[in-house]
């Protein structure tokens, strides 16, 4: 039981942490593959924030409210001599006017109580986070991920010290939760949307049994920045829901396009598209349509009809594979994140090529690959690879390091017994940057409607760690860039085999 929970948490979290917790080999093996052009992004500037103090640790609290000096009510470390953080400018953004400056182009833009959770001086923002310490205690595990709140609180403090969002200070209200079910997630949602009356919630819920609770925020007319909304979930909510990631449907279609553009698809032969569960049916259908549109042989399709009943699902998959062999299928595209399905297919040896819909979900294979992978055939996925020169990421890193009082290193550079703060840093950096850009573009009259209008009009944006990202009408998922990765049977790691393409 413990091993299964550990694996599930590892796979889920790997899908949300920022660029390459394990993928560091960024030299494409196929150097002749095309590179797409980089679209325009919002300009990035570096701003010194001066001497600041931040929290060393934060236990679950009801709220973290800045004082007049914008310092969260948490314990502090010795101040850093200099803290630098990336500040992103969006098209509508204008600096606060100084004495004697020209009139404000936002005429009649006096800040006021524009919406629930928004006053003239503050915007109340919720943040949800997995309590890994409690997960370890509850399940008897030894997960090494640090809790995310200290990193997020440090970045909010830094934002407030630089003026907040159009002059409003961000008041942080946090709620921890446990994966493995929806009870604590639902409670956190109701407290943030009802008791605390926040304007928006950042991060949302991740982990087995909890991610399905994300729609709770939108059904209570509260903005969510995070998660990976499905078409069905978006239809249920009454408030904007955006994410820094790429949605499942668009990712499936983009994966096929990437295989086609790089010339890999034509070498894979007839394909079976297999959906691991009901939440991935539309994504699998998008993959089938994309294969058809590419001119490749019409794919066979099937889906898991037994949900979490693993023995029944594997028994059904065995029947599907018998039919696939009879029909001459050479490649299986798995849409979804079925742990046992992938293990079973890897164990089939080199009978089939294997395509994996979400590359971040299998990044942990770099450290702990499935048994029998050495005998498997060709395994290809799509993912991101860490950019060591990303200024926004490095800016966030300096802020968090100054607050925590120690270095924060990428997951793949840690010793086995070191605590992993990289996930906390990257999730916090990306989510806060996305919210800040859109809330700024929404202007002084910050409401659900103005936020939604800003999303529709954003176009290209800057997400820390991403080369390509955009928002627009009917496009709530910002990430646009993907690169092909292939499992190297020589090195026992994922290796980048194409340039990164913009697939917005």
C-alpha positions in Angstrom: 0.0 0.0 0.0 2.7 2.4 1.0 4.7 1.8 -2.2 1.7 2.3 -4.4 0.8 5.6 -2.7 4.4 6.8 -3.0 4.4 6.0 -6.7 1.1 7.7 -7.3 2.2 10.8 -5.5 5.5 10.8 -7.3 3.8 10.6 -10.7 1.2 13.2 -10.0 3.6 15.7 -8.5 6.1 15.2 -11.3 3.3 16.4 -13.7 3.1 19.8 -11.9 6.6 20.7 -10.9 8.4 23.1 -13.1 10.9 22.4 -15.8 12.8 19.2 -15.6 13.1 17.8 -12.1 15.0 15.0 -13.8 15.4 15.8 -17.4 18.7 17.6 -17.8 20.1 16.2 -21.1 19.0 19.0 -23.4 21.2 18.2 -26.4 18.9 16.9 -29.1 20.0 13.6 -30.5 18.3 14.5 -33.8 20.0 17.8 -34.6 18.4 18.1 -38.0 14.9 18.6 -36.6 13.3 21.9 -37.2 13.1 24.7 -34.6 10.1 26.9 -34.5 10.4 30.7 -33.9 9.9 32.2 -30.5 6.8 34.3 -30.3 6.8 37.7 -28.6 6.7 37.6 -24.8 6.0 40.2 -22.2 9.2 42.0 -21.4 11.2 40.9 -18.3 13.1 43.3 -16.1 15.2 42.7 -13.0 14.5 44.8 -9.9 16.4 44.9 -6.6 14.2 44.4 -3.6 16.7 45.4 -1.0 17.2 43.8 2.4 14.3 41.5 3.2 13.4 38.8 5.7 11.3 35.8 5.0 9.9 32.7 6.8 12.1 29.7 7.5 9.1 27.5 8.0 5.4 27.8 7.9 3.0 25.4 9.7 -0.6 25.1 8.5 -2.3 28.4 9.5 -5.6 30.1 8.8 -4.0 33.1 7.1 -0.8 34.8 6.4 -1.6 38.5 6.4 1.0 41.1 5.5 1.5 43.9 7.9 2.0 47.5 6.7 5.5 46.6 5.8 4.3 43.6 3.8 6.0 41.0 6.0 4.0 37.8 6.5 3.3 36.9 10.0 5.7 34.0 10.1 9.1 33.4 11.6 12.0 35.1 9.8 15.6 34.3 8.9 18.5 36.8 9.0 18.1 39.3 6.2 19.8 38.8 2.9 22.1 41.5 1.7 20.4 41.6 -1.7 17.4 39.9 -3.2 16.7 40.0 -6.9 13.5 38.9 -8.6 12.2 38.9 -12.1 9.3 41.3 -12.6 7.1 40.8 -15.7 5.5 43.7 -17.6 2.3 43.1 -19.5 0.9 45.2 -22.3 -1.6 47.2 -20.2 0.8 47.6 -17.3 1.8 51.2 -16.3 4.1 52.2 -13.5 2.6 54.1 -10.5 2.7 57.8 -11.3 5.2 59.9 -9.4 4.8 63.5 -8.3 4.5 65.8 -11.3 3.9 62.9 -13.8 1.4 63.1 -16.6 -2.2 62.2 -15.9 -3.1 58.5 -15.3 -4.2 56.9 -18.6 -6.7 54.8 -16.5 -9.1 57.7 -16.1 -11.5 57.2 -13.1 -9.3 54.3 -12.0 -9.3 55.0 -8.3 -8.9 51.7 -6.5 -11.9 50.6 -4.6 -13.9 47.5 -3.4 -14.4 46.1 -6.9 -15.3 42.6 -6.0 -15.4 40.0 -3.2 -12.0 39.8 -1.7 -10.8 43.0 -3.3 -10.6 46.3 -1.5 -8.8 49.6 -2.3 -5.6 48.3 -0.6 -5.8 44.5 -0.7 -6.6 41.5 -2.8 -7.3 38.3 -0.8 -5.7 35.2 -2.5 -6.0 31.6 -1.4 -3.2 29.1 -1.7 -3.7 25.3 -1.3 -0.8 22.9 -0.7 -0.2 19.2 0.1 0.9 18.7 3.6 3.7 16.3 2.9 4.7 16.1 6.6 1.2 14.9 7.4 1.2 12.5 4.5 4.4 10.9 5.8 2.9 10.6 9.3 -0.5 9.3 8.1 0.8 6.7 5.6 4.2 5.9 7.3 6.1 7.2 4.3 9.3 9.1 3.8 8.6 11.5 1.0 11.3 14.1 0.8 9.3 17.0 -0.8 9.2 20.1 1.4 5.9 21.8 2.0 5.1 24.5 -0.6 3.9 27.3 1.7 7.2 28.8 2.8 8.3 29.3 -0.8 5.0 30.8 -1.9 4.8 33.1 1.1 8.3 34.4 0.4 7.4 35.2 -3.2 4.2 36.9 -2.1 6.2 39.0 0.4 8.6 40.0 -2.3 5.7 41.0 -4.7 4.2 43.1 -1.9 7.5 44.8 -1.2 7.6 45.8 -4.9 4.1 47.4 -4.8 1.8 44.4 -5.1 -0.7 44.3 -7.9 -1.4 47.8 -9.2 -0.9 49.1 -5.7 -2.9 46.4 -3.9 -1.2 44.2 -1.4 -1.7 40.5 -1.7 -3.2 39.0 1.5 -2.3 35.3 1.5 -4.8 32.8 3.0 -3.5 29.2 2.9 -5.1 25.9 3.4 -3.3 22.5 3.5 -4.9 19.3 2.3 -4.1 15.6 1.9 -4.3 13.6 -1.4 -5.8 10.2 -1.4 -9.4 11.4 -1.3 -11.6 14.5 -1.7 -12.6 15.2 2.0 -9.8 17.6 3.0 -9.7 19.2 -0.4 -13.5 19.9 -0.3 -13.2 21.4 3.2 -10.3 23.6 2.1 -12.3 24.9 -0.9 -15.4 25.7 1.2 -13.3 27.5 3.8 -11.5 29.6 1.2 -14.5 30.5 -0.9 -17.0 30.8 2.0 -15.4 31.7 5.3 -12.4 33.6 3.9 -14.1 35.1 0.8 -10.9 35.1 -1.3 -10.9 36.6 -4.7 -8.9 33.8 -6.3 -7.2 30.5 -5.3 -3.8 29.6 -6.6 -2.4 26.1 -7.2 -5.6 24.1 -6.6 -5.6 20.4 -5.8 -3.2 17.7 -7.0 -2.8 14.0 -6.1 -4.9 10.9 -6.1 -8.5 11.6 -5.3 -8.0 15.3 -4.8 -7.7 16.8 -8.3 -11.4 16.1 -9.0 -12.3 18.7 -6.3 -10.8 21.6 -8.3 -14.2 22.5 -9.9 -15.4 23.3 -6.4 -13.8 26.8 -6.6 -15.6 27.7 -9.8 -18.9 26.5 -8.6 -18.5 29.0 -5.8 -17.7 31.8 -8.3 -14.0 31.9 -7.3 -11.1 32.1 -9.8 -8.7 29.2 -9.9 -5.1 29.4 -11.2 -3.8 25.8 -11.3 -4.9 22.3 -12.0 -5.5 21.0 -15.4 -9.2 21.5 -16.3 -11.1 19.2 -18.6 -13.8 20.4 -20.9 -16.4 18.8 -18.6 -15.0 20.6 -15.6 -14.9 24.0 -17.4 -18.5 23.6 -18.3 -19.4 23.3 -14.6 -17.7 26.4 -13.3 -19.0 30.0 -13.1 -15.6 31.7 -12.7 -12.4 31.9 -14.7 -10.1 28.8 -14.4 -6.7 29.0 -16.0 -3.5 27.0 -15.7 0.2 27.4 -16.4 0.2 23.9 -17.8 -1.2 22.3 -21.0 -4.6 20.7 -20.9 -5.0 16.9 -21.5 -6.9 17.3 -24.8 -4.6 19.9 -26.3 -1.6 17.9 -25.2 -2.7 14.7 -26.8 -3.4 16.5 -30.1 -0.1 18.5 -29.8 1.9 15.3 -29.1 0.7 13.8 -32.4 1.5 17.0 -34.2 5.0 17.0 -32.8 5.5 13.4 -33.9 4.3 14.3 -37.3 6.4 17.5 -37.6 9.6 15.7 -36.6 9.0 12.9 -39.0 8.7 10.3 -36.2 5.1 9.4 -36.8 5.6 7.9 -40.2 8.1 5.4 -38.7 5.8 4.1 -36.0 3.3 2.1 -38.1 -0.3 1.4 -37.2 -1.2 2.7 -33.8 -3.6 1.8 -30.9 -4.8 4.8 -28.9 -5.6 3.6 -25.4 -7.3 5.8 -22.8 -6.6 4.9 -19.2 -9.9 6.2 -17.8 -13.0 8.2 -18.3 -11.2 11.5 -17.6 -9.1 11.0 -20.7 -11.7 10.0 -23.3 -11.8 13.4 -25.0 -8.0 13.5 -25.1 -7.8 10.1 -26.7 -10.4 11.2 -29.3 -8.3 14.3 -30.0 -5.2 12.0 -30.6 -7.2 9.8 -33.0 -8.4 12.9 -35.0 -4.8 14.2 -35.1 -3.5 10.9 -36.4 -6.2 10.8 -39.1 -5.4 14.4 -40.1 -1.7 13.6 -40.4 -2.4 11.0 -43.1 -1.0 8.1 -41.0 -2.9 4.8 -41.0 -6.3 5.0 -39.2 -5.6 4.1 -35.6 -7.4 1.5 -33.5 -8.8 2.9 -30.2 -9.8 1.4 -26.9 -10.3 2.6 -23.3 -10.1 1.3 -19.8 -13.7 0.5 -18.8 -13.0 -0.5 -15.2 -11.5 2.6 -13.7 -9.4 1.9 -10.6 -10.1 -1.8 -10.6 -6.6 -2.7 -11.7 -7.0 -6.5 -12.1 -10.1 -6.0 -14.3 -8.4 -3.2 -16.3 -5.3 -5.3 -17.0 -7.5 -8.3 -18.0 -9.4 -6.1 -20.4 -6.1 -4.7 -21.7 -4.8 -8.2 -22.5 -7.9 -8.8 -24.7 -7.3 -5.4 -26.4 -3.6 -6.3 -27.1 -4.6 -9.6 -28.7 -6.8 -7.8 -31.1 -4.0 -5.2 -31.7 -1.5 -8.0 -32.6 -4.0 -9.5 -35.0 -4.6 -6.1 -36.7 -0.9 -5.5 -37.1 -0.6 -2.7 -34.6 3.0 -1.7 -34.0 2.7 1.3 -31.6 0.5 2.0 -28.5 -0.2 5.6 -27.5 -1.3 5.7 -23.8 -3.4 8.7 -23.1 -3.6 9.3 -19.3 -1.5 8.5 -16.4 -2.3 4.8 -15.6 0.7 3.6 -13.5 -0.2 -0.1 -13.8 -1.0 0.1 -17.5 2.4 1.6 -18.3 4.2 -1.0 -16.1 2.3 -3.8 -17.9 3.0 -2.5 -21.4 6.7 -2.0 -20.6 6.7 -5.6 -19.5 5.6 -6.7 -22.9 9.1 -6.3 -24.2 9.7 -5.0 -27.7 6.3 -6.2 -29.1 5.2 -2.6 -29.4 6.6 0.9 -29.5 5.2 2.9 -26.6 4.1 6.5 -26.7 3.3 8.2 -23.4 0.9 11.2 -23.4 2.3 13.1 -20.4 6.1 13.1 -20.1 6.2 14.7 -16.7 4.3 11.8 -15.3 7.2 9.5 -16.1 10.1 11.7 -15.2 10.6 9.6 -12.0 11.7 6.8 -14.3 15.1 8.6 -14.4 15.6 7.5 -10.8 13.5 4.4 -10.6 12.5 2.9 -14.0 9.9 0.1 -14.3 11.1 -3.5 -14.0 11.8 -5.0 -17.5 12.4 -1.7 -19.2 15.7 -2.9 -20.5 13.9 -5.4 -22.8 11.2 -2.9 -24.0 11.0 -1.5 -27.4 11.1 2.2 -28.4 9.5 4.5 -25.8 8.8 8.1 -26.7 7.0 10.9 -24.8 6.8 14.7 -24.8 8.1 16.9 -22.1 10.0 20.0 -21.1 13.7 20.3 -20.3 15.1 22.6 -17.7 16.5 25.9 -19.0 19.4 26.9 -16.8 19.4 30.5 -18.0 15.7 31.4 -17.3 15.9 34.8 -15.5 12.4 34.5 -13.9 13.2 31.2 -12.4 16.5 32.4 -11.1 14.8 35.5 -9.7 12.3 33.4 -7.8 15.2 31.1 -6.7 17.1 34.0 -5.1 14.0 35.2 -3.2 13.2 31.8 -1.8 16.8 31.0 -0.9 17.1 34.3 0.9 13.9 33.4 2.9 14.8 29.8 3.7 18.4 30.6 4.4 19.9 27.8 2.3 20.5 26.9 -1.4 17.6 25.4 -3.4 18.8 23.0 -6.0 16.9 21.1 -8.8 15.6 17.7 -7.8 17.9 15.8 -10.1 20.9 17.4 -8.4 20.0 16.4 -4.9 21.4 13.6 -2.8 18.9 10.8 -2.0 18.5 12.0 1.6 18.2 15.7 0.8 14.9 17.6 1.2 13.4 18.7 -2.1 12.5 22.4 -2.1 12.6 22.7 -5.9 9.0 21.6 -6.4 7.8 24.2 -4.0 9.9 26.9 -5.6 8.8 26.2 -9.2 5.1 25.6 -8.6 5.0 28.9 -6.5 7.0 30.9 -9.1 4.9 29.8 -12.1 1.5 30.1 -10.5 2.1 33.5 -8.9 3.6 34.9 -12.1 0.6 33.8 -14.1 -1.9 35.3 -11.7 0.0 38.6 -11.3 0.2 39.1 -15.1 -3.5 38.5 -15.7 -4.7 40.5 -12.6 -2.5 43.4 -13.7 -3.8 43.3 -17.2 -7.4 43.2 -15.7 -6.8 46.8 -14.5 -7.8 48.6 -11.3 -11.4 47.4 -11.5 -10.5 43.8 -10.5 -13.5 41.5 -10.9 -14.2 38.0 -12.3 -15.4 39.6 -15.5 -12.3 41.9 -15.9 -10.0 38.9 -15.1 -11.8 36.8 -17.8 -11.5 39.6 -20.3 -7.8 39.9 -19.6 -7.4 36.2 -20.2 -9.1 36.5 -23.5 -6.9 39.4 -24.6 -3.5 38.3 -23.2 -2.0 36.6 -26.2 1.7 35.5 -25.6 2.7 35.6 -21.9 5.8 34.7 -19.9 5.6 31.7 -17.7 8.8 31.0 -15.7 10.6 28.0 -17.3 8.5 28.1 -20.5 9.7 29.3 -23.9 6.2 29.3 -25.4 3.0 30.3 -23.5 -0.2 32.1 -24.3 -3.7 32.7 -23.2 -6.7 33.7 -25.3 -10.4 33.1 -26.0 -11.2 29.5 -25.2 -7.6 28.9 -24.3 -7.2 28.7 -20.5 -4.1 26.5 -20.5 -1.0 28.6 -21.0 1.8 26.2 -21.9 2.5 25.8 -25.6 6.0 24.3 -25.8 6.8 20.6 -26.1 9.9 18.6 -27.1 10.2 14.9 -27.9 12.0 12.7 -25.4 13.0 9.1 -25.9 14.0 6.5 -23.3 17.7 5.7 -23.8 18.4 2.0 -23.1 22.1 3.0 -23.0 22.0 5.6 -20.3 18.7 4.6 -18.6 17.3 8.1 -18.8 15.0 10.2 -20.9 16.9 12.1 -23.6 15.7 15.0 -25.6 15.5 14.1 -29.3 13.9 17.2 -30.8 13.9 20.9 -30.5 11.1 22.5 -28.5 8.2 23.4 -30.7 5.5 26.0 -30.1 2.2 24.2 -30.3 -0.3 26.8 -29.2 
